[in-house]
Amino acid sequence: MADLSSLAELREAVAAPVAEEAPKREPQRDSLGRSYATGKRKDAVARVWIKPGSGKVTVNGKDMQAYFARPVLQMVIGQAFSVAGVTGEFDVMATVKGGGLSGQAGAVKHGISQALSLYEPSLRPALKAAGFLTRDSRVVERKKYGKRKARRSFQFSKR
């Protein structure tokens, strides 16, 4: 801390702003102009690349409408773009492994959200407020011995 020899110097030191702003996040893009992120949900893991484009979404080499046939799953994937306000501005290429279709859709949504926040850091507050950057950590509970399922007991027989 600086030595203050007069009252005037003390006033100047108190008036000066002490706290500095947090450093601005830099966009993270590869040589092809893409951002990469990993999304997870239940047992599904999605590797997601986004780049500026026409809004085409490809999952495991198939179009999104072919891979996720249910409209609810297509809506889940589109939520990240609608919250960020960039619908139709990015092409998505994703590979998904594990889990079922619902978990895979959630994993792709998580990956898209992470990749969008890396591509354009100004979108991060909107995505974070919607809860899309937090991994949904709920997984199936394991079966315990002496039980029929994770918690369900065998049927009691009095006789």
C-alpha positions as CSV (number, residue, x, y, z in Angstrom):
1,M,0.0,0.0,0.0
2,A,1.3,3.5,-0.8
3,D,2.4,5.8,2.0
4,L,0.1,8.8,2.4
5,S,1.9,11.9,3.7
6,S,-1.0,14.4,3.6
7,L,-4.7,14.6,4.0
8,A,-5.1,15.5,0.3
9,E,-3.4,12.3,-0.8
10,L,-5.7,10.4,1.5
11,R,-8.8,12.0,-0.1
12,E,-7.4,11.2,-3.6
13,A,-6.8,7.5,-2.7
14,V,-10.3,7.1,-1.2
15,A,-11.9,8.8,-4.2
16,A,-10.1,6.6,-6.8
17,P,-12.0,3.4,-7.8
18,V,-10.4,0.4,-6.1
19,A,-12.1,-2.5,-7.7
20,E,-11.3,-3.4,-11.3
21,E,-13.8,-4.9,-13.6
22,A,-13.5,-8.6,-14.4
23,P,-11.6,-9.3,-17.6
24,K,-13.7,-9.7,-20.6
25,R,-14.1,-13.2,-22.0
26,E,-12.4,-13.8,-25.3
27,P,-14.3,-15.8,-28.0
28,Q,-12.9,-19.3,-28.4
29,R,-12.9,-20.4,-32.1
30,D,-10.8,-22.9,-34.0
31,S,-9.0,-22.3,-37.4
32,L,-12.3,-23.0,-39.3
33,G,-14.3,-20.5,-37.3
34,R,-16.1,-23.1,-35.1
35,S,-16.6,-23.4,-31.4
36,Y,-16.6,-26.7,-29.7
37,A,-18.3,-27.8,-26.5
38,T,-19.3,-31.0,-24.7
39,G,-22.9,-31.4,-23.4
40,K,-24.1,-34.1,-21.0
41,R,-27.5,-35.3,-19.7
42,K,-28.2,-38.5,-17.9
43,D,-25.9,-41.1,-19.6
44,A,-25.7,-39.2,-22.9
45,V,-22.7,-37.3,-24.0
46,A,-22.8,-34.9,-27.0
47,R,-19.8,-33.4,-28.8
48,V,-21.0,-30.2,-30.5
49,W,-19.4,-27.8,-33.0
50,I,-21.2,-24.6,-34.1
51,K,-20.3,-22.2,-36.9
52,P,-22.1,-19.3,-38.6
53,G,-24.6,-20.6,-41.2
54,S,-28.2,-21.1,-42.1
55,G,-29.4,-23.0,-39.0
56,K,-28.8,-26.5,-40.2
57,V,-28.5,-29.1,-37.3
58,T,-26.8,-32.4,-38.0
59,V,-26.8,-35.1,-35.4
60,N,-24.6,-38.2,-36.0
61,G,-24.6,-37.5,-39.7
62,K,-28.4,-37.2,-40.0
63,D,-30.6,-34.2,-40.2
64,M,-32.2,-33.2,-36.8
65,Q,-35.7,-34.0,-38.1
66,A,-34.6,-37.6,-39.0
67,Y,-32.7,-38.3,-35.8
68,F,-35.0,-36.6,-33.3
69,A,-38.4,-37.4,-34.9
70,R,-40.5,-36.2,-32.0
71,P,-41.3,-32.5,-32.2
72,V,-40.7,-32.1,-28.4
73,L,-37.1,-33.2,-28.8
74,Q,-36.6,-30.8,-31.7
75,M,-38.1,-28.0,-29.6
76,V,-35.6,-28.9,-26.7
77,I,-32.7,-28.4,-29.1
78,G,-34.0,-25.1,-30.5
79,Q,-34.5,-23.6,-27.0
80,A,-30.8,-22.5,-26.7
81,F,-31.0,-20.5,-29.9
82,S,-34.4,-18.9,-29.1
83,V,-33.2,-17.8,-25.6
84,A,-30.0,-16.4,-27.0
85,G,-31.9,-14.7,-29.9
86,V,-29.8,-16.3,-32.7
87,T,-32.3,-18.6,-34.3
88,G,-31.2,-19.7,-37.7
89,E,-27.8,-18.1,-37.5
90,F,-25.6,-21.1,-36.7
91,D,-25.0,-24.5,-38.2
92,V,-24.6,-27.3,-35.7
93,M,-22.7,-30.6,-36.1
94,A,-23.1,-32.9,-33.2
95,T,-22.2,-36.5,-32.3
96,V,-24.0,-38.2,-29.5
97,K,-23.4,-41.4,-27.6
98,G,-25.2,-43.2,-24.8
99,G,-28.5,-42.8,-23.1
100,G,-31.9,-42.6,-24.8
101,L,-33.3,-40.0,-27.2
102,S,-34.6,-37.7,-24.5
103,G,-31.2,-37.6,-22.7
104,Q,-29.4,-37.2,-26.1
105,A,-31.6,-34.2,-26.9
106,G,-30.8,-32.6,-23.5
107,A,-27.1,-33.3,-24.1
108,V,-27.2,-31.6,-27.5
109,K,-29.0,-28.6,-25.9
110,H,-26.4,-28.4,-23.2
111,G,-23.5,-28.6,-25.8
112,I,-25.1,-26.0,-28.0
113,S,-25.5,-23.6,-25.1
114,Q,-21.9,-24.1,-24.0
115,A,-20.6,-23.6,-27.6
116,L,-22.7,-20.5,-28.1
117,S,-21.3,-18.9,-24.9
118,L,-17.7,-19.7,-26.1
119,Y,-18.4,-18.4,-29.6
120,E,-20.0,-15.2,-28.5
121,P,-19.4,-14.4,-24.7
122,S,-22.1,-11.7,-24.8
123,L,-24.7,-14.5,-25.0
124,R,-23.6,-16.1,-21.8
125,P,-25.8,-14.1,-19.3
126,A,-29.0,-15.0,-21.2
127,L,-28.1,-18.7,-21.4
128,K,-27.0,-18.8,-17.8
129,A,-30.2,-17.1,-16.6
130,A,-32.2,-19.7,-18.4
131,G,-30.2,-22.5,-16.7
132,F,-28.8,-24.0,-20.0
133,L,-25.2,-23.8,-19.0
134,T,-25.7,-26.0,-15.9
135,R,-25.4,-29.8,-16.5
136,D,-28.5,-31.6,-15.3
137,S,-26.8,-34.1,-13.1
138,R,-29.8,-36.4,-12.4
139,V,-29.0,-40.0,-13.3
140,V,-30.7,-43.3,-12.7
141,E,-30.2,-44.5,-9.2
142,R,-28.4,-47.9,-8.9
143,K,-30.2,-51.0,-7.8
144,K,-29.4,-52.1,-4.2
145,Y,-29.1,-55.7,-3.1
146,G,-32.0,-57.0,-1.1
147,K,-34.4,-54.7,-3.1
148,R,-36.4,-55.3,-6.3
149,K,-35.3,-52.0,-7.8
150,A,-33.3,-49.1,-6.5
151,R,-35.8,-48.5,-3.5
152,R,-38.7,-50.8,-4.2
153,S,-38.8,-53.7,-1.8
154,F,-40.0,-57.2,-2.6
155,Q,-43.7,-57.8,-1.9
156,F,-44.3,-58.7,1.7
157,S,-46.0,-62.1,2.3
158,K,-47.6,-62.7,5.7
159,R,-48.0,-66.4,5.0
